[in-house]
Structures are given as structure tokens and as C-alpha cells.
Amino acid sequence: MAATRSYNSNPARIPALGARALALVLLSLLLMFLDHRDNHLDAVRNAISGAVYPIRIIVDAPAQFWVWARDRSKSHTELQRENASLEAEKLLTAARLQRLTALEAENVRLRDLLEARRRVPDEVRVVEIMAVDANPFKHSIVLDLGSNDGVYDGQAIIDADGIIGQVMEAGPMTADAILISDPGHALLVEVNRNGLRTVAYGTGEFGRLDLPGLPNNADIQVGDLLVTSGLGGTFPSGYPVAVVDTVNRIPQEAFADVSATPSAALDQVREVMLIWSSQRDDETAAKADGDE
């Protein structure tokens, strides 16, 4: 009996649900009509939009964070790649600049040598230095010419500024030379101002020569130019050797303490010139005539 009443109650609810649905549809249409004509629901819509906005931000946050993280990672990688490329370009540019600087300095040296060659009355030839002795107490170099090119023992070596040294041993292809700053080297010089002759000794320092044989009353002053005297036959006369930088006259001593700075930068030369002196050729010819 109860079951029958339950079965019969369900059809009674269907018209009520249909009426409600119809009422809601009519209400929706009415609201849409009113909103379309007079925009009465704008305030309600804005209020609902404002209330829902935080929820939309929260829901959209994971996706936005993922996009931000991806762009951030991509930008960081691109910046690293760009920085690496710029750093490599910077190093390459620096290397090229150093090479250009070296070439510019080399051109300056070669121009100086060419100008000096024009001023030298003897036959000269530009040669390169192949090696430098690493021993600090032995100032010697190796030249890239030898006896096959006419180089001979004792031949004078100069650069654009003055005397460098002399050949000690000429091999077939290369030649060993000693600098005037070597402790074992001595060079006959004279004061260009008055012709006073003395000997300049190497000290083992590229920037200093000693003149120990001058008496206290010798006419020599700071700034005097020392040139080759031409005596001894090794160095032709008149080539710059050094400039006097110290003159100390000690009353109790017989000789003055005199030193000079070489005219040439002995520790910086890259190219030098060998001199085939006309004086030596004359001496060789005279010796040959004497032997005959």
C-alpha cells in the first residue's frame, strides 16, 4: 500500500519541475532583454567579475609561472651564449690588436734601421736575431746569417741608435755575437766633444757601461756622447756607443768613477745591422799587397 503511494507520487512532481524550469528560462530571457536594452545588470556583472578575479588569478597562476620560468630559462641561456660569444670575440680582437701593435712597432724599427742605413757610409745588411742567451751573466745573441753570407769573426753590429756588439764566431748558417754590455766585452771609445779616448767595459747590465780608466782631471762630463774610436780595426770610427750619465771624482782616488748608458736598447732589439767596413777592406787589401 505504501509502495503504491510512493509510485503514484513521482508523476506528481514532474509538472512542478517543468514549471520551475520554464519559469527560470522566462526569467533568463527577461533579464537578457532588460540587460540588452538598458544595461541594468552591468553593476551585478562587474561585482561578480571582481569577486571571481582572485580565483581566476589563482587558477591561472601555475600556467603563468610555467611560461615565466620557460622564458626566464631561455633568456638566461641566450644571455650566457651571447656573453660567451662576446668574450670570444673580445679575446680575438685583443689578440689581433696585439699583433697589429707588434707589427706597428716592427715597422717603426725597420724604418729607423732604413734611415740609419742611409746615414752609414759602410756596407750594411739587416739581419734578425734568432735567439738570446738566457744566462744573465752572459749577454750574447744568435744571428740568422753566417759565413756563407760573408759574416766574419769580429764583425761590428749596430742598430738604428748605435753599437750593439760584435760577432764572436761565424758559422756557415748562423753567427754567435756578444753585446757590448757583456761583462767580458771591452770597446775602445772616444768622447765626441773633445776626442778623449778610453775603454768602455760591459757590466752585465743592459743599461750601463763602465769607464774605469779615466783620471780625476779628465775632461769628461755628464751628457757627453761616446763614439767608436776606430782603433783596433773591429769597429769603424764615429758610431754612437753610449752617453755619459755619471761622473764622480774622488779626491783620494787616482781615477774617476764614470759610467754611461748605451745608446741602443740592448735588451729590446729584434733586428740589427752587420757592417762590412770599408776600413777593413782597405786593411785586408793592404795586407794582401804586403804578402805579395
C-alpha positions as CSV (number, residue, x, y, z in Angstrom):
1,M,0.0,0.0,0.0
2,A,2.8,2.4,0.9
3,A,4.7,1.3,-2.1
4,T,1.8,2.2,-4.3
5,R,1.5,5.7,-2.9
6,S,5.2,6.2,-3.5
7,Y,4.9,5.2,-7.1
8,N,1.9,7.4,-7.6
9,S,3.8,10.5,-6.1
10,N,6.6,10.7,-8.7
11,P,4.4,11.8,-11.6
12,A,3.0,14.5,-9.5
13,R,6.5,16.1,-9.2
14,I,7.2,16.2,-12.9
15,P,4.9,19.1,-13.7
16,A,6.3,21.1,-10.8
17,L,9.9,20.7,-12.1
18,G,8.8,21.6,-15.6
19,A,7.1,24.7,-14.4
20,R,10.2,25.7,-12.5
21,A,12.4,25.2,-15.4
22,L,10.1,27.2,-17.6
23,A,10.0,29.9,-15.1
24,L,13.8,30.1,-15.0
25,V,14.0,30.2,-18.7
26,L,11.5,33.0,-18.9
27,L,13.3,34.8,-16.1
28,S,16.6,34.5,-18.0
29,L,15.1,35.7,-21.2
30,L,13.6,38.7,-19.3
31,L,16.9,39.5,-17.7
32,M,18.7,39.2,-21.0
33,F,16.2,41.5,-22.7
34,L,16.4,44.1,-19.9
35,D,20.2,43.9,-19.9
36,H,20.4,44.3,-23.7
37,R,18.2,47.3,-23.7
38,D,19.1,49.2,-20.6
39,N,22.3,47.5,-19.2
40,H,20.7,47.1,-15.8
41,L,22.9,44.1,-15.0
42,D,26.3,45.8,-15.6
43,A,26.8,46.6,-11.9
44,V,26.0,43.0,-11.0
45,R,28.3,41.6,-13.7
46,N,31.1,43.9,-12.6
47,A,30.7,42.8,-9.0
48,I,30.7,39.2,-9.9
49,S,33.8,39.7,-12.1
50,G,35.6,41.4,-9.3
51,A,34.7,38.6,-6.9
52,V,35.8,35.9,-9.3
53,Y,39.1,37.7,-10.4
54,P,41.2,36.4,-7.5
55,I,40.0,32.9,-8.2
56,R,41.0,33.3,-11.8
57,I,44.5,34.5,-10.8
58,I,44.9,31.5,-8.5
59,V,43.7,29.1,-11.2
60,D,45.9,30.7,-13.9
61,A,49.0,31.1,-11.7
62,P,50.6,27.6,-12.4
63,A,50.3,28.2,-16.2
64,Q,51.7,31.7,-15.9
65,F,54.5,30.5,-13.7
66,W,55.4,27.8,-16.2
67,V,55.5,30.4,-19.1
68,W,57.6,32.8,-16.9
69,A,60.1,30.0,-15.9
70,R,60.4,28.8,-19.5
71,D,61.1,32.4,-20.8
72,R,63.4,33.1,-17.9
73,S,65.4,29.9,-18.6
74,K,65.5,30.6,-22.3
75,S,66.6,34.2,-21.8
76,H,69.3,33.1,-19.3
77,T,70.6,30.5,-21.7
78,E,70.6,33.0,-24.6
79,L,72.4,35.6,-22.4
80,Q,75.1,33.0,-21.5
81,R,75.5,32.1,-25.1
82,E,75.7,35.7,-26.1
83,N,78.2,36.5,-23.3
84,A,80.4,33.6,-24.4
85,S,80.3,34.8,-28.0
86,L,81.2,38.3,-26.9
87,E,84.0,37.1,-24.7
88,A,85.5,35.0,-27.5
89,E,85.2,38.0,-29.9
90,K,86.8,40.2,-27.3
91,L,89.8,37.8,-26.9
92,L,90.1,37.5,-30.7
93,T,90.0,41.3,-31.1
94,A,92.6,41.7,-28.3
95,A,94.9,39.2,-30.0
96,R,94.6,41.0,-33.3
97,L,95.2,44.3,-31.7
98,Q,98.4,43.0,-30.0
99,R,99.6,41.6,-33.4
100,L,98.8,45.0,-35.0
101,T,100.7,46.8,-32.2
102,A,103.7,44.4,-32.7
103,L,103.6,45.0,-36.4
104,E,103.4,48.7,-35.9
105,A,106.4,48.6,-33.6
106,E,108.3,46.4,-36.0
107,N,107.6,48.8,-38.9
108,V,108.9,51.7,-36.7
109,R,112.1,49.8,-36.0
110,L,112.6,48.9,-39.7
111,R,112.0,52.5,-40.7
112,D,114.6,53.6,-38.1
113,L,117.0,50.9,-39.5
114,L,116.4,52.1,-43.0
115,E,117.1,55.7,-42.1
116,A,120.2,54.7,-40.1
117,R,121.4,52.7,-43.1
118,R,121.2,55.7,-45.3
119,R,123.4,57.6,-42.8
120,V,126.0,54.7,-42.6
121,P,128.8,55.1,-45.2
122,D,129.8,51.5,-45.0
123,E,128.1,48.5,-46.5
124,V,125.4,47.1,-44.1
125,R,122.9,44.4,-44.1
126,V,119.8,44.0,-41.9
127,V,119.6,40.6,-40.0
128,E,117.3,39.2,-37.5
129,I,118.1,37.9,-34.0
130,M,117.3,34.1,-33.8
131,A,118.0,33.6,-30.1
132,V,119.1,35.3,-26.9
133,D,121.3,33.7,-24.3
134,A,119.2,33.2,-21.1
135,N,122.3,33.4,-18.9
136,P,122.0,36.8,-17.0
137,F,125.8,37.0,-16.8
138,K,126.4,36.4,-20.5
139,H,124.9,38.8,-23.0
140,S,125.0,37.1,-26.3
141,I,122.7,36.6,-29.3
142,V,122.5,34.4,-32.4
143,L,122.1,35.9,-35.8
144,D,120.4,34.3,-38.8
145,L,123.4,34.9,-41.2
146,G,126.7,33.1,-41.3
147,S,130.0,32.8,-43.1
148,N,128.1,31.6,-46.2
149,D,126.7,35.2,-46.3
150,G,130.0,36.9,-45.8
151,V,129.8,37.2,-42.0
152,Y,133.2,37.1,-40.3
153,D,134.5,36.9,-36.7
154,G,134.8,40.3,-35.0
155,Q,132.3,42.0,-37.4
156,A,130.6,45.0,-35.9
157,I,126.8,45.0,-35.2
158,I,124.7,48.2,-34.9
159,D,121.1,49.2,-34.8
160,A,119.3,52.5,-35.5
161,D,120.7,54.1,-32.4
162,G,124.3,52.8,-32.1
163,I,126.7,49.9,-31.5
164,I,125.1,46.6,-30.4
165,G,128.1,44.3,-30.2
166,Q,130.3,42.2,-32.5
167,V,130.4,38.7,-34.0
168,M,132.3,36.2,-31.9
169,E,132.0,33.1,-34.1
170,A,130.6,32.9,-37.6
171,G,129.2,29.5,-38.5
172,P,128.1,28.5,-42.0
173,M,124.4,29.5,-41.5
174,T,124.3,31.4,-38.2
175,A,126.7,33.6,-36.1
176,D,127.2,34.0,-32.4
177,A,127.6,37.5,-31.2
178,I,128.4,39.3,-28.0
179,L,126.7,42.5,-26.8
180,I,128.7,45.4,-25.5
181,S,127.0,45.0,-22.1
182,D,128.6,41.6,-21.6
183,P,131.0,41.6,-18.6
184,G,133.8,40.2,-20.8
185,H,133.5,42.8,-23.5
186,A,135.6,46.0,-23.9
187,L,135.3,48.6,-26.5
188,L,137.7,51.5,-27.5
189,V,135.7,54.7,-27.5
190,E,136.3,58.4,-27.6
191,V,134.4,61.4,-26.3
192,N,132.8,63.0,-29.3
193,R,133.1,66.5,-27.8
194,N,136.9,66.5,-27.4
195,G,138.3,63.3,-28.8
196,L,139.3,61.9,-25.3
197,R,140.0,58.2,-25.7
198,T,139.1,55.5,-23.2
199,V,137.8,52.0,-22.9
200,A,134.1,51.1,-22.2
201,Y,133.6,47.9,-20.3
202,G,130.4,45.8,-20.1
203,T,129.0,45.4,-16.6
204,G,126.4,42.7,-17.1
205,E,123.7,45.3,-17.1
206,F,122.0,46.2,-20.3
207,G,121.7,49.9,-19.3
208,R,125.2,50.6,-18.0
209,L,128.9,50.6,-19.2
210,D,131.8,51.5,-17.0
211,L,134.8,53.7,-18.0
212,P,137.3,52.9,-15.2
213,G,140.5,54.2,-16.8
214,L,139.8,57.9,-16.7
215,P,141.8,60.1,-14.2
216,N,140.1,62.6,-12.0
217,N,141.2,65.5,-14.1
218,A,139.9,64.0,-17.4
219,D,137.8,66.3,-19.4
220,I,134.6,64.4,-19.4
221,Q,131.1,65.4,-18.3
222,V,127.6,64.0,-17.9
223,G,125.8,64.1,-21.3
224,D,129.0,63.5,-23.4
225,L,128.5,61.2,-26.3
226,L,130.9,58.3,-26.6
227,V,131.6,57.0,-30.2
228,T,133.8,54.3,-31.6
229,S,137.4,55.4,-32.0
230,G,138.1,53.2,-35.0
231,L,141.3,51.9,-33.3
232,G,141.8,48.1,-33.2
233,G,140.1,47.5,-36.5
234,T,137.0,45.9,-35.1
235,F,134.6,48.9,-35.1
236,P,134.6,51.6,-37.7
237,S,135.0,55.1,-36.2
238,G,132.3,57.5,-35.4
239,Y,129.4,55.2,-34.4
240,P,127.5,56.1,-31.2
241,V,128.2,53.8,-28.3
242,A,126.8,55.4,-25.1
243,V,126.0,58.7,-23.3
244,V,127.9,59.5,-20.0
245,D,125.4,59.6,-17.1
246,T,127.7,59.6,-14.1
247,V,131.0,61.3,-13.3
248,N,132.2,61.0,-9.7
249,R,135.6,62.5,-9.0
250,I,137.0,61.1,-5.7
251,P,140.0,63.2,-4.4
252,Q,141.6,60.2,-2.6
253,E,141.4,58.1,-5.8
254,A,143.5,58.2,-8.9
255,F,140.6,57.5,-11.3
256,A,137.1,59.0,-11.5
257,D,134.0,56.8,-11.3
258,V,132.4,57.2,-14.7
259,S,129.6,55.2,-16.2
260,A,127.5,55.6,-19.4
261,T,124.1,54.4,-20.8
262,P,124.3,52.6,-24.1
263,S,122.7,54.5,-27.0
264,A,121.0,51.3,-28.2
265,A,118.3,49.5,-26.1
266,L,120.3,46.3,-25.9
267,D,117.6,44.2,-24.3
268,Q,114.9,45.2,-26.8
269,V,116.5,44.8,-30.2
270,R,114.8,42.4,-32.8
271,E,116.6,43.4,-36.0
272,V,120.2,44.6,-36.2
273,M,122.7,45.5,-39.0
274,L,126.0,44.0,-39.8
275,I,128.7,46.4,-41.0
276,W,131.1,45.5,-43.8
277,S,133.6,48.3,-43.1
278,S,135.5,49.9,-45.9
279,Q,138.3,50.4,-43.5
280,R,138.6,46.6,-43.0
281,D,138.6,46.1,-46.8
282,D,141.4,48.6,-47.1
283,E,143.4,46.8,-44.4
284,T,142.7,43.4,-46.0
285,A,143.9,44.7,-49.4
286,A,147.0,46.3,-47.8
287,K,147.8,43.0,-46.0
288,A,147.4,41.1,-49.3
289,D,149.7,43.5,-51.1
290,G,152.3,43.1,-48.3
291,D,152.1,39.3,-48.6
292,E,152.9,39.6,-52.3
